[in-house]
């Protein structure tokens, strides 16, 4: 925002108009620089009320130049109106009055005699050998006065803004301390307001301390009451005797404490009494809980022993499965049969479909043979659940996987998917992106899958594993990969 220039008012006799114009010319630089904007009565337009115009400009001027001469002092209007108003505004600090001696005259007993004159040493302009030097000296003095006046007003503006900021901060502090304290949230709000208002920590702390001062005294009185109350309770127990209650009432009135604060202290004593009774009851409960804890400990130990037994059973089962897998593998090598099954499943059709490159039919056939391998209930419900996956026969899983890997030249198969899944830190979304089951962060429907060799590595098989048929649910996939790991594929 551009700085507003100071308003300069010429008070002069018309007989000194030529000298006024010379001075105005010497002030042209200040005018062009925007330091001052001058006015005199020759700027009154035709039809304007000259007295009204003079008063308006005189009463709004920042600097008033009194162009002193014998004619100026002899002018009743200049003397009675302009000089009187100028001195009054100067004394109240609303304007700066600068007497400029144009021609020699006795001014020693004038209302402006106490002011600093221009040119220097109050030597009249017309007495200087070089009049330009005189007016230059006057212009320099006016420039210095203008700069000083601007500085003073800027300082007052800064002070006024600071006082307004402190007043705004104090108002909010007083609202917050109405309950006797400033909460954490309120403190954060005040910290933000302090930064907005550009208050120093010392200024903000002074306001807060002043606002909290009466509440601090009240808290001291409340603490004093509480100490006496506690001493009586320790001596007499709770509830107190009527005499003690009456004495405490007198103490409350003397300390000017509120009933609600006294009620809180009394309630606290009641709570402490109840807590003591509860503590006694709790001790009995603790004793019973210790007995129950010992019983539960024994129960847990028994459960842990059963868990270890089950784990051993599972280990032996897994060992038998692995031995069976190894036996079948050796049998496969000796017989050349690559369609082995623990459940008697015929994988001929799956092999033929994969060999023919009919990937869609092969994918659906994969689900069909896996359902057969897990029993009639899975076939009837048409999906694999977690339990059926965990117990899926390793020989059959190996046969299915090897068929996919063989006829896709290593691009498809459960073991291929498991390798990709583990390489991505078992992150389902990254896995879906890598194998082409997700696009633009959305999971594909089964009908949108690329059922051909142009699909990304690991795209097939897409057998659903955890619920709705042909929906790419990866929770079940993770279970299949775990089974692949267990079966050493």
Secondary structure, 3 states (H helix, E strand, C coil): CCCCCEEEEEECCHHHHHHHHHHHHHCHHHHHCCCEEEECHHHCCCCCCHHHHHHHHHHHCCEEEEEECHHHHHCHHHHHHHHHHHHHHHHCCCCEEEEEECCCCCCCCCCCCCCCCECHHHCCHHHCCCHHHHHHHHHHHHHHHHHHHHHHHHHHHHHHHHHHHHHHHHHHHHHHHHHCCCCHHHHHHHHHHHHHHCCCHHHHHHHHHHHHHHHHHHHHHHHHHHHHHHHHHHHHCCCCCHHHHHHHHHHHHHHCCCHHHHHHHHHHHHHHHHHHHHHHHHHHHHHHHHHHHHHHHHHHHHHHHHHHHHHHHHHHHHHHHHHHHHHHHHHHHHHCCCCCCCCCCCCHHHHHHHHCCCHHHHHHHHHHHHHHHHCHHHHHHCCCCHHHHHCCCHHHHHHHHHHHHHHCCCCCCHHHHHHHHHHCCCCHHHHHHHHCCEECCEECCHHHCCCCCCCCCCCCCCCCCCCCCCCCCHHHHHHHHHHHHHCCC
